[in-house]
Amino acid sequence: MKFGTQAVHAGVSPDPSTGAIMTPIYQTSTYVQESPGKHKGYEYSRTQNPTRDALQHSLAALENGKHGLVFASGLAAIDAIIKLLKPGDEVISTNDLYGGTYRIFKKVFEGFGIVFHFINMQDTAEIEKAVSEKTRLIWIETPTNPMMNVVDIAAVCQLAAKSKIMVAVDNTFATPYLQRPLDMGADIVMHSVTKYLGGHSDVVMGAIVVNDNVLHERLAFLQNACGAVPGPQDAFLVLRGIKTLHLRMDRHCLNGKIIAEFLRSHPAVDKVYWPGFSEHPNHHIAAKQMKDFGGMISFTLKDDRLEAAFAVLEKFELFSLAESLGGVESLCGHPASMTHASIPKEEREKTGVKDSLIRLSVGIEDAEDLIEDLKKALGG
Ligand code: P1T
């Protein structure tokens, strides 16, 4: 089945009791049992819920995986993955990644004895150097948030397989429409569903998709045992969002390209970070592993003072200044003071997250209107 058909149909079938075409919101915490242990497959909604089940099946199909699990947020999904590890285990991670991921690694799990190495994963030699006999997991985010670096998923998976190290990919920026990490050899794919999968900035949710049955069993155990599950109303909203994922992503990519090119030619702009440019250092990898280049763009100003970035951000009218990304509406953000403020300044600046860096989540509006807004904000 092709992607668009999967997006509309995968995981959902008419409700067996009424024939409802849309999966109902099973707003219930518990289910009646005929006799202890004799029930219809559902006992308690932390453990299973039919609306959540439909979403989990849909997400698994979209990632071409066997099992899907959803969580109360992207960070709750990351939390479950790191809980697969034990004190003393080591993780190698991209050094440019969402600030909240860095924060849970450093400020939560380091306290439990897990060791994290943050490296430049665009250079496979760096990964080889960081691997030890204690390495259990390689954490990839690609494209990275906010610098739009691209990591070669297949190359990292090949290297990891030699030492039987698990690979997890945060696929939030690309979505399964643009990139399917399990097909490239990854063991785990993770999402902040809050973003493109939900697509309408009305839900906070996370997801994990895997192929391996044992890994799924352990993660499902953690989902139930730790309890960070989303409610059925949110599962319904994401099921609805997913039905247009392919259409939305095509428009995000098209608008992204138009805006990246506009920014590149604007006199007030210094650098534009977008993997679709042939001069992007990892463009060839992006072209190999992604169907298109997405609608996330970061750029710096020639005037590299914090105040200059703030002045631009305050002038936007259509682009709303807000955390998050991946909704139908365009957003702008200031990583250094917003999404990546939890990363120490000197660490952040090593990867290029300067005070003048602005991040855009380009929505699905008419590109001409977005360009007009950019002209007003940047001048000229
Ligand atoms: O916000 P939450 O659903 O918990 O997801 C966390 C997360 C994980 N991975 C990536 C790549 C992310 O971008 C995020 C959340 N990011 C933002 C809120 C942001 O504005 O970048």
Boltz pocket constraint, residues with backbone or C-beta under 6 A from the ligand:
constraints:
  - pocket:
      binder: B
      contacts: [[A, 73], [A, 74], [A, 75], [A, 76], [A, 98], [A, 100], [A, 101], [A, 141], [A, 145], [A, 170], [A, 172], [A, 173], [A, 191], [A, 192], [A, 193], [A, 194], [A, 204], [A, 205], [A, 206], [A, 322], [A, 323], [A, 324], [A, 325], [A, 339]]
      max_distance: 6.0
